[in-house]
Amino acid sequence: MTRKLLLILFLWLAPFHTFATESFGRKASVVEFVRSHYTIANDQLIAHDGNVYDKIPFKSETHEKLAYKLKDPALTDFIYSLFETQILPTLKDDQPETFGRALVNVCQLLGSTPERSDFALSKALVEEGFPYETWKREHSQAYEGFINKLIIPTTKPEIKPDEPLKIVLISTSTSGGNLSVAHAVKSYLDLFPESYQTVYLDYETFAGQYDPIKIASGKFTVDNIFVLLQQHNVIEQELIEKDRLCREAAKYIPNRTAEKMKEAIKKIAPHLIITTRNYYADDFNLISLGVPFRLLNCDYELCFFHHDYLGKADPELIRLWLPSDSPRFFKPFFARHQQFEQYHRGDNWETLIGKLAGMTRSDPSTLQGMLEVFGFPVRLEFEYVEDEQALASFQSKWDLKPEEKGVIVDMGANGVGILENIFQTLKQAPAHSTPIKYYFVCGRNTTLKVRLEKELEEDRLQSTALSRCTVLGYIQAQEKSELMNICSLMIGKPGGATTAEVSALRLPLLMFYIQRFCEEGNKEKLAEANLLYEYVEGYPLPLQIEEVLNKIESVPIHVEDPDWKTILLEKLEELR
C-alpha cells in the first residue's frame, strides 16, 4: 500500500477529524458557564461569595447604557443629569430613545470643549435619524445649555523641554499579542531614559477589583471571558451574549473600572496615553482626562467597536495608530456602511481618505489627522538573521539537523486544545517522506508540556511523523526568534502579533483556524506577502505539511512594513 493511501486510511480511522476546540459540553455554553457562578432573582444579584446586590435604580435605559459604557458612576450621572434637565423636556414620541442612542454612541468623546461635543453629538444624531436641524432651531437654548455645561475638568500637565516625556502604556495580561506589542514599545522607549519615561498599566489590575462580572463570579473579568471565547472558538456565536451577560451584572454592581484607572493615571500625570487594547472601546473612557490618547491597533483591520469614532473624534486629542496604509484595514468599515462597491485594495492613501471622508461626512484633512500610519511594533528580539554562522549556531542549539526542515506548532495561549489535537494526529501518522522536526510550544501550560513529553517516550514514535519532535514550554522572545529564523514553517493562527512576527522573520504560516471577529485583515496581510497557507479540512495533515514545505521554496516573499521605531519617536517629539 502506498504511503499516500496509508495517510488517507489514517484520516478515516483517526478519532479526530476536525481541529475545533472542545467546548464545555453540549449542555453549557461559555456564557452559561460564567453565569453559573452567581444568581440573579427578585431584582437582586447574589454573588459567588453570598454578597447580595440590589438592582441599581437607573432612571432610564439611556442612563443604564451610559453607565455600562463610561464605567464611571459620577461622570455617568453628570452627563445624564444634563440630558434629563436640558434635553429630555424638549423631546417627544420616540425622540428620547433616538437622542439617547446617539448620546451613548459618542459619550466618550464629549466634554473636552463645547465645539467638539457639538461636532460629535450632532453627527451621531443625524446618523441615528434624529431631526437635528429642525429640532435645534426650535430648542437652540436647551441644546446650547447642554453643550456648554458639558465640560469635564482636566489637568493636562505641561511638557517642559528639559524633562522626559511621561507616557502611560496600557495593555492587558490576558492577551499575549496585545501585551507583546506593549512590551515592544516600552522596551524601545526604555533605551532613551533621558527622553521618555514609560509607566505600564495592566487593565486586569483594575478589572480584577472593579469589574461587575468579576465581583459577581469571583473568577472572570470581561477580558477573561473573551479569552474563554477564544479558547473554545465561539467568539462569533457568543460575543453578543457575552456583552449581555456583562451588561446584566452592571445593572446590580456599579462598574468603576474606568473611574479607578483615571484616578491612577492622574497620579502619574502623563503627557500621553497609549493603549494596545484595540479589541474594545473601553480605553476611550480615558479621553475625559484631556491627555493626548493613542490607540495602537494590534490587528490589520479596524475593530467594529471603533467605527463610530471615525469622523467624530478630536484629532488634536485622539489618534488611531494604524499598522499600514492598506485599504484592507478599513474593509469592515466599507461593509458596515453598505459601501463595499467603493472598496478597492489598490487605492492609495489619499484616495482612501477621500472615500472615508465621504462616508463619514468629514473633512479629509480632519480625518487624516486622526488616522496615522504607524506600523506594527514587534519585540526587539525578533530580528531576521542572514549570517550563516549565527544560523548554524541556532541549529546546533535547537538540535535541528542540516537536512531537516523545522516546523513550529504554536497556537498561542488560547489554542492549546488545537495544539494537542495536532500532536495526536501526527503521532498516529506514518513517518514523513522528507526529514522534518517539530517544535510544539506549550507556553505556560506545564501540564500539557509534561503530558506530551511523556507520550514522546514511546518507542513506536520512531516510525511516525513525530520521530523527530521537541516539546517546549514558555520560551523567551530571543529564543523564539532563534527558532523562527531556522525553521521553515509555523503552524498556528494569524493573531496580530504572530502576523507581525512571521512577517518580520519571513516565516510562512500554515493557518489552522481564525478568529473572524478580528483576524481577517491579518490573514489578508499574510496572503499578500505570500506567507499564508490554509489548512484544508478533510485532507491528511502530514501531506499538507509536506506539500506546503515543498511549495515554499519556489514562492517569493514580499514584505514591506513601516519602520515603527522611527515613526514612534517622530510622533512623540511632535508633542513637545
N, C-alpha and C positions, 0 to 999 in steps of 0.2 A: 504494500500500500504506500503511495507517495506521501511525502511529508505534508503537502497541502491538504490531501484528503484526511490525514490524521488530525490536522488542525480543525478542519470543518466538522469532523466527527466529534472532536473535543468540544466544540462550541455547542453542539446539541446536547452533549452529556453533562456539561458543566452546570452546576447548580445556580450560577449567577449569570444571567443573560444580559441584563442591562445594568448600567452603572449609576442608578439613582440611589440617594442616601436613604437609610432606614428612617421611618417616621416613628412616632411614639406608639403607633399601632392604629388599627382601623377605627378604634372607638374614640380616640382623642387626638385633636389637633394640637399644634403648639400653643395657640391661644387658649384652648380649653385647659391644657396642662398648667399654664401660668395661672389661670383663673381659679384652679382647684386649690390654690394656696390661701385663699381668703373667701369671705362670703358677703354678699350684698342682699339685704332683705329689710323690708319695712323702713325704707329711707335711711338705712344705716349700713355702713361698711364695717365688718368685723375682720380685723387684720389677722395675720398668721399668729401673732402673739396674744390675741384676745382683746387688744385695744379696740374700742368702738368709736367710729367717726360718724357724726350726723351729717346729713346731706347739707351742703352749703346753700344758703338761701340766695342764689343768683336772681337778679331782677328780670332777666330775660335770656333767651338763647344767645343773643349777641353778647351779653355780659359774660356768660359762661364760656363762649368761644374766645373772647378776648383774654380771659384768664388762662385758658388752656394754651394759647399761643404765646402770650407775653411771659408767663411763668414768673410774674412779679405782681403780687396782690395789690400793693399800694399803687403802682403805675396803672394797673387794670382799673381800679376804682376811680382814679383821677380821670382817665380818658372816658370811662363810661359815664361818670357824673356830668362831664361837659356835654356829652352826647344826649344824656337824659334831659338836661335843663335847657340846652341851646337848640338842639336839632329835633328831638323827638316830638315836641309840641307842634311843629310845623308839618309833620308827615301824616299822610292819610292812606287808607286802603292797604295795599301791600308794600307801600314805600318804606316802612320801618324795617322790614326784612331785607329789601333790596339795598337800602343805605347801610344796614348792619353788615351785610356780606362784604360790601366794598370796604367798610371800615376795618373789618377783621383782616381782609386780604393785605392791606398796607399798613396795619397798625404799627409794625416795627419800623416803618420809615417816617413816622410822624414825630414832631416835637422839636426838631432842630431849629427851624425858622418858620414863620408863617408862610413865606413864599414856597418853601419846599414841601410843607404839609399840604398846602393848597394844590400844588403841582401833582403830587402823588395821589391824593384823595380824589381830585376832580377826574383824573384819568381812570381811576378804579370805578368811580360811579358811572361814567359813560360806558365802560366795558360791561358793567352789570345791567345796563339798560335803564338806569335811573334818568329821569328827565332833568338833568343837571342844570342846563342853561335856563330853562323855563322856571324851574324851582328857585334857582339862585336869584333871578330877577325879582321874584315875589318875596324872598326871605333873605335878602342880602345881609341885613343887620344880624340876623341869627347866625348865618354861616360865618360871617367875618368875626363875630364874637367867639364862636367855637374855635376857629383857626387861630385867632390872636391870643386866646387864653391857653391854647395847647402848646405851651413852651415847657420843655423839660430842662431844668438847670444842669449845666455841665461844668466840669473843672478840667478842661484840657490843659495840660502842663506846657509851659514854654520850652521850646528847644533852644538850649544855649550852645553856641558854637564850640565851646571848649569841653563839653561833656559828651559822654557816649549817648547814642540814640537808644532809648529804652523801649524794648519790644516785648509784648506778651504773645506767646505762641501757644495756641490751643489745639489739642487733639484728643484722642481717646485711647485708652489702653485696651479697649475691646476690639479694635480693628488694626490688624498688623500692617496693612497697606498704608492707611492714613497716618498711623504712628511712625512708620518708616519715613514717610515724606517729612513729617515734623522733625524727626531726628536728623535728616539730611540738612534741612535749613539751619537748625540750631548748631549742628557740628561745624557747618561752614562759617556761620557768623561768629562762633566762638574762636575762630582763627584771628579775629580782629577785635580783641577785648577793649582796646582804647577807643574804638569807634562804635561798637554795638554791645549792648547788654541785653541778653535774651533770657526771659523767665518762662519756663514751660508750665502750663496748667493742664491737668488731666480732667476732662469733663466728668469722668466717673467719680472723682473725688467729691464732687458736689451732688451728682445724681444719686450716689450711694447714700446720702443723708436726706435729700430733699425731694427726690422723685417719688410722686404718689404711688406708682406701681411697685416701687422697691419697698416703700413703707408698708404697703398692703401685703405684698407677697413674702417679704423678708429675704428675697433671693434675687429678683430680676429687676434691673433698670430697663429703661427704654432701649438702650443700646444692647443690653444682654439679650432682650427678646429678638432684636434684629439679628443678632448672631445666631440664635436658635433657628430662625427662619432660614438663614444661610446654610447652616449645618444640615438641615433637613430638606433643603432645596424647595421651599414652599413660599418664597417671597411673593411671587405673583398671585398665589392662591390666598394668602393670609395677610398681606400687608394692610389692606383696608380694615380687616378685623382687628389687627394689632392696634391700629390707631384708635378704633372704637373702644378697645379694652383700656388703653391708657387714658383716653378722654373720660371714660366712665369712672375710673378711680379718682381722677382730678375733680369730680363733682362732689367728692366727700373729703378729700385731703388736699389742702392748698398746695400748689406747685410753686416752690420758692427757689428753684434751681437757678434761674437767671438772676433773681434778686441777690442771691448769695455769691454768685460769680462776679457780679458787678461790684459788690462790696469788697471782694478780694482784689479785684483789678484796680479799684480806686486807691487802695493802699500802696499798690505798686507804682501808680501814676505813670503809665506808659505813654510814649509818643505815638505808638502804632500797635494795633491788634491784628494778628494773622491767625486764621484758623484753617485747619485741614479737614474739618468735619463737613465735607461738601455734600453729604448724602441727606442732610436735614437742613431746615431753615432756622433751627433753634438759636444758633450763634448770632443771627441777625438781631437778636434782642440786645446785644451789647452795643448796638449803634446808639442807643439812648445815652451812652456815656459821652458822646460827642468826640470820641477819639477816632482818628482815621482807621478804617476797617478794611481788611483784605481777605477775601475768600479764595484760598488756593485750591483749585479744582484738582482732585486726585483721580479723576476718570476723564476719558476723552469724549465725553458728551455732557451737555448741561442737564443737571438733575431737575426733574419737573417741579420740585419744591421751590425752585428759584425763578421759574418762568414769569411769575407775577411782578418781579422786580425790574425786569428789563424795561427801560424807558421811563421808569418812575423814580429810581434811586438817585440820590445826590452824588454825582461823580467826584465832587470835592471831598466827600466823606467815605463813600463806598465804592470799591472796585473789585471786579472779579478777575483773578489771575488765571489765564487760560493756558492749557498745555501746548496749544498750537494755534495757527490761524486757519486751520482747515474748516470749511463749512460743515464737515462731519460733526463738529461739536454741537451745532445748532439743529441738527436733523430732527430731534424730537420736538423742538420748538415749532418748526415748519409744520410738522404733522399735527400738533395740537391745535394750531390756528387754521387748520384745513387749507394750507397754502403750499402743500407738498409739491405742486407743479412748479413752484418757484425755486425749489431746492436743486442746486447743481453743485456737485462736489468740486468742479473745476473753477468755481468763482474765486476771484482774488479778494483780498481783504476789503478793499474799497467797495466793490460790488456787493459783497456780503453785508457790510454795514448799511449800505443803502437799502437793501431789501428788509433788513431787520428794523430799520428806522421807519420804513413804510408800514410794516406790520404792527409796530407799537406806537405809531403816530408821534414819532420823536424826531428831534433834530439830530442828524447824523453825527455832528461833532460832539454833542452831549452824550449820545450813546457810545461813541467810540471812547470818550473819556472814562466811561465806566468799565469798558472791556479792554484789558491789556494782555497781549500775548507775552507769556512768561516762560513757558517751558515746563518740564516735569522734574522736580528735584529727585535725584537718586542718591542714595548713601554714597559718601565719598570713597568708600572702599571698593565700589563697583567700577572697575576700570578695565577697558578692553586691552588685553595683553597680546602682543605680537612677537615678543622676544622669545626665541626658540629655547634658550637656556632656562628662562623662567618657566616656560610651559613644561619643559622636561622635569623640572623640579616639582611642579604641581602634580604631574602624572605619577612621579615616584611617591610623593606624599599620600596620594589618594589611591595608590595601588591600581592604576589604570595602565594596562599593557599597551605598547605601541600599536599593536594590531587591532586593539579593541576600540569600539565606539561606546562612549559613555552616555547613559540615559538617566536623567534625574526625574524622579517622580515626587512632585511636591504640590499638594493640593491646598496648602495653607492651613491655618489653624481650624478653619471651619469646614474642611473637606476630608477629614481623616477617615470617614466611613468609606468614601470612594477610593482613597489610597489603599486601604486594606483589601477592598474587593479587587483592585488591580493586582495586588500582590498574590492573592489566592488564584486569580485567573492565570497568571504567568507561572505560578507554582505547579499547576496542573497541565501546562502546555509542554509539548516536546521541545527539545533544545533548538536554539536558533541555527540557521544555516550560516550566519555571519557572526563573528565574535562580538558580543555585547555584554557590557557590565552595567548593572542597575544600581542606583543610589536612591533609596527610599528615605525621604526626610520626614520624620515624625514630629519634629518641633519639640514642644514641651510635654507632649503626651508620652510620658515614660512608660506607662502601662502598655501602650501599643508597641513601643520600641522593644520592650522586653519580650512581648508575645511573638513578634515577628522574628526576633533574633533566635528565639527558641526553635521556631519552625525551620530556620536555616541550618540547624544542626543535623537535620535528617539526611542520611546518606543518599537517598534516592534523588535528591535535588540535583545531583551532578548530571542527570540525564534530562533535566527540564530547562525551561527558558531562564530559570534563576540559578543556573550553575555558577554564575559569577554575580554576586549581589552583596551589597553592604547596606545595613540599616543604620541610619543616623538619627540622633535626637535633635536638640536645638543646636544650630551651628551659627557662629558669629558671621557678620556681614563679610569680613575679609575671607573667611573660609568658603562661604557660599560663592563669592566672586571667583576664587581659585577654581572651584568645582565647575562653575558655569563656563569658565574660559577653556577648560579641557574637554568638556562634554559636547556631544553633537546634537542633543535634543533634550527638551524638557517636556514632561507630561504634566499638565495642570489646567488651570482655568485663567482667563485673562483679566485678573484683578488689575487695578490701576498701577500699583507699584510693580507687580510682576511684568506687566506690559512694558513699563519704562525700563526695568532691569534687563529683560531679554533683548530689548531694542538696543540698549547701551552696549551689551556684550555680544550682539549679533547671534543670539542663540534661538533657533526655531522652537516653536511651541506646538505640541500636539494637544489641542483643546478637547477636554473631556466633557465639560459642561460649562454653562454660562449663566450668570445672573442677568436676565434680560432687563431687569429693573434699572441697571446702571452700567452694564458692561458691553453693550452692543457697539458703542463707539470704540472701546478698546480692541474689540475683535476686528473692526474695520481698519483701525490703525495698523495692526499687525499684518493684516492681509495686504494692505497697500505696500508694506515693506517686504513682502514675500517671506514673512516669518511665521505665518499661521497655517496649520494643518488641522482639519477637523476629524475627530473620531467618527467613524461610520458604524452605527449600531447594527448588529447582526452579521458583521464581518469579523473574522478572527483577529483579536487584538495583536498577537505576535506577528502575523503577516502584515498588519497595518504599520507596525513599528518598523519592520524591515523595509517596507516599501517607501515609507517617509524618509528613512535614513539614506536610501539609495537616491531618492529624488532630490534631497537637499544639496547633494554635491554638484548638481547642474543648474540650480536655481540661483540667480544673482540676488543679493540682499540690498535693499535701498533704504537707508536710514539717514534722516536729516532732521535733527531736532534743535530747537532754540537753546542757546547757552544760558541756562537758568541762573548760573552763578554770577555771570557778568550782569545780566538783567536785574537780578536781585539787588546788587549793590547800587546800580543806577537808580532804581526805584526808591531805595532808602535815602539816597543822597538828595533826591528831589524834595524830600520832606524838610530838609534843613533850610 
